[in-house]
Amino acid sequence: MIRVLTALLLCAIAAAPGNPEESARTASVFASFESNGQPASQAVVPPAAQLSVSVDGKPAIVEGVSRVSDRASVLLLVDLTWTTTRGEHPAQAAEIAQLKADLPRIASPWRPMVFPGLIRGMEKALLPLVGPDDHLGVGSFAGQRLTFSRGFASTPADRLTAFKEVISADVVSLADWYGPARIWDAVAAGARQFPVDSTFRSIVLVTDGQASGNRLGHADAIRAAVAQGVVVHVVCQKSWWDSSIAPPGETFVKPLADETGGLLRLDDALERDPWDKPTRIFRDILDAIHNTYEIRLNVTDGAEGVHPLEVRTHVPNLQVHAPRWLQIGAPRPDR
């Protein structure tokens, strides 16, 4: 009899609803804040009570807001097609030599722009801003070529080596340089390059936004980033195409940044060799990465999958950069 009663008691305990605190599920979203156009520091970040969050259009419970303390894993992803680099390719050396010889006869000065044009000097602008504990990967794309550095580097020397291996004059052929800019394909592939153990992931995309020849669409790139927990920041060079020929490049890459919680920064100079402004542009982005906050949400009632997300703050002049989609459960280790 005692054994029977014990068995019944155990069954009753197993069938009883669990402690609500034990059964609660949480999901995290990474957000940065901008105050009057400048990345916000810890001092002005609002507490949970001043955030309004909805998932699937319904109010969500914010369980906490804390600054991200994990190291940042950053992938620099650079468009090396000619419309972005706007320089000269080494394979054009013979043509350039002839042009130099012809120009004096027509009293026109020679203005050298050595490949990769506006890309030159980027390592000096970006690498000093990378945190000492950050892991940096480098990728580039042009035409049929898409390549990534061998892993993510954590030392200044290894970061510079990775940069030179992936972004230099001899890594892209003339055909690829003149080829399509597969921006969406590159972003989707880049989202899968991060180490499995990295918790905080960001892509810094440098392009003019003129995508072409992609196998994947714009929405596919966003979905891939969201599924992998990747924030996409964009440095977009001002297009030199007339608006009657093609819309401004930011038309396409702005939604990519907005939907994933990233910043968009425009480089509005059409001719500069080397860059003099990317230090400021990259500083904004790296400041946002290093001042990112984790917002923990109660998603006990949410089904596994991707859900529309909206994060707002009631603090005046404070802008929230947060993904517009929340991944609950599953995806991530997709390499």
N, C-alpha and C positions, 0 to 999 in steps of 0.2 A: 504493500500500500504506500509506504514512504517513497519507494522508487517511482511509483505512478504519479504521486503528487509532485515530486521533484521534476519529473519530465513535463508535466502540465505547466508548472511554474516557469520552466525554462522556455517553453513554447510561447507562453503569454508575454514574457519579456522580449522575446525575439519579434513578436508581432506588434508590440506597442510602438507608437511613433517615437522617433528619436528626439533627442534634445535639439531644439531649433538652432542653437548656436553651432552644434556639431554638424548639422545637415546643410547649413548655409554654404552656398558657393560664391566665390568672388572671381571677378575678372579685372584686369588692370588695363588702363589706357595711359599712354604717355602724352604729356602736354607741356608746351612752353608758353610763356606770356610775354606780350609786347606792350610797353607803356610809351605812348607818344612816338611810336616808330622805332623804339630802342628795346632790345631784349631785356626783359625784367629780371631783376635780381631777387634773391630770396626774400628780401625785406618787403616787397610789394605784392608777393604772391598771396592770393586770398585763401582763407581757411575754407574747410569743407562747407561751412554754413553759408558762404558767399558764392558758392557754385550751384548752378542749376544744370542737372544732367538728365537726359531722357534717352531711353533705349526703346526702339520700336514705337516712338512717339509717346511713351508712357514715362512718368517720373521714375527715376532710379535713385536708390539709396546710396549716398556717398559715404563709405565707411572710413575713409581717411585720405589725406593728401600729404605726400612726403617727397622730399627732394631725392632724385635718383642718386644713389651712392655707388652703384656698380660702374665698372669702367665702360666707357663708350666704345662701341665697335663701329667704325666709320669706313664707308666705301666711297672713294672719290671715283666718279664715273664720268669720263670726258668724251665728248663728241669730237672726233678728229677729221670730220669731213671738211671740205674746203670752205663751205659757207660759214662755218664756225671759226676755223683757224685763221682764214683770211690772210694767209702768208704765201710763201713759195715752197714748192716741193723740191727736194734734192734732184729728182729726175728731170726737172725743168732747167737744169744748169746750163745746157747748151743754148736754150731759148733765151734765158736771162742774159747770158754773155752777149748774144747778138743784140738784144734790146739795149744793153748798156752802151754798145758801140754805136747804135743808131740814134740814141737820144741826143747826144751833143749836136748832131747835124740839124736837129730841129729845135735847138736851144731849149730843151726841156731837162730839168734837173733829175738826177737819179735818186730815188728814195727807196733804199733797200728795206725789204720786209722778209726776213729769213724765217723759213718754217720753224716752228709752227705759228708764226704770227702772233695773234693775241693770246695764244696758249703759253708763249715763252714767258718765263718769269713766274709762272704759277706756283712752282714748288717753293720759291722764296716767299710768296705771299701766304701760302697755306700751311706748310709744314711747321713753322715756328708756333702756329696757333694750336696745333694738336697737343692735347694734354699728355703729360709724362706717363700716365697709366693707360692711355687710349691704345686701341689696336686699330691700325690703318691698313686697309686694302686699297688697291688701285685697279681700275678697269678702263678700257677705252674701246671705241667702236667706230667703224667707218666702212661703208660698202659691205662686203661679205665677211669682214673681219670683226671678231669680238673676242677680246682677250682680257684675262685677269691676272693679277700678280699671284705668286705662289704663296698663298696664305696671307695672314694679316700680321703686319710688323709692329713691334712694340718699342724699338729703339730708333733714334734719329738716323743712324747710318742705314739700317735696314729699310726704313721708310723711303729714304732718298734713292736707294738702289731699286726698290720696287717702282718708284715713280719713273726713273730713267729707263727701266726695262719696258714699261708699258706706254709711256707718253714721251716719245722722242721722234726725231725726223726719220729714223730708219725702221720704224716698226709698222708703217703702213705704206702700201704700194701706191703708185700714182693712180691706178685704176680704182682702188678702194677710196682714195682721197676724194676722187670725183664721183664716187658711188653714192648710193642711198644712205640716209641717216636712220637706222633702225632703232629709234629711241625706245619704243615700247618693248621691243624684243630685249634690248639691253637692260632695261630696268627690271623686267621680269626675271631675267637670268641673274642679274646682280642681287636680287632679293634672296636668291638661293645660295649665295657664296659665303654667307656668314658662318663662323664656327657654331656648331650645335650648342655649345655652352654659353654663347653670348646672349645676354638677356636684353640689352639695350642697343638697338640697331638703327643706323642712319645711313642713307645714301645722299651724297652731295653730287648732284648732276649738273654738269656744265655743258650747255648746248645753245643753239639759237632757236630751238623749238620747231624747226622745219623738218618734221618727221616724214619719212618716205620708205617704201619698200618693206614695211613690216609684215611679219607673219601673224603677229598678235595685234590686237587693237588697244586703244587707249584704256578702255575699261578693264581689259585683261591685265595690264600693267598695274593698275590700282589694286585689283583683286589679289594679285601675286604679292604685292607689298603688304597689304593688310593681313593676308594669311600668314606671312612670315614675321609679322610684328615690326615692319620696317617703316620708318618715317623718311619721306623723300623731300629733301631741300633742293631748290633749283637756282642756279645762277644762269640767267637767260640773257644772251647778248641781243641787243636791239637788231631786228632784221633790217637788212639793207634793201629788201624787196619793196617795191611800191605796193601800197595797200590794195591797189586794183589788180595786182598779180597774185598776191598771197596775203592772208591776214597776218597780223603781228605774231611772232613766235610765242609770246606769252599766252596767246589765246588757247594753246593746247597744253602747255606745261603748268599753267597756273592751277587748273583743276587737279593735276597730279599732286601738286604740293598741298592744295587745300584739302583734298580728300584723304590724304595720309597724315595730315598734321604738320606739314613742313612749311618753311619760309620760302618765299620767292623774292629774289633780288635781281634787278635789271642792270645790265651794263650798257649804258647808252652811248658809248663812244664807238664810232664806226672805224676809226683808224687810230691805233696806238701800238707802239712797239718799243719796249715791252709794256705790259699792263702797268698802270700806276694806281689803279683803284681797287683791284681785287682784294688787297689786304683788308680794306674796310668791309668789302662785301663778305669775304670769308670770316672776318671777325664777328659780324652779326650772326652768321650761321653757327660758328663754333661756340659763341656765347650762348645761343639758344640751346645747343646740344648739351653744354656743360651746366645749364640752368634748367634742366628738364625735370618735371615732377610726375610722379606716379599717382594716378587717381584710382583708388580701389573702389569697385562697385559691387554691390550685392546683386548677383544674377541668379539667385536660387530658382526663380521661376522661368529663367531663360533657357530656350532649347539650344543644343549645340549647333553652331553655324555662325554666319555673319549677319549682324543686325545693324540697322541704321542707328547712328549715335549723334547726339548733339550735346555739346558742352558750352555753357555760357557762364559769365560772371556778372555780378551786379556792381562791380567796382567801376567807377567812371574812368574813361580813357585807358582801360586795360583790355587788350585783345587776347583772346585765347586761341592758340594754334593746337588743335587736337584733331585726331582722325574723325572722319564722319561715319566710320564703320567700326564695329566692335566684334572681334572674333571671340566667341565663347567656346571653350574646349578645343579639342583636336589640333589641326594643322600646326606645323612649324618645322620639325626635322625633315625637310624636303630638299635634299641636296643631290 
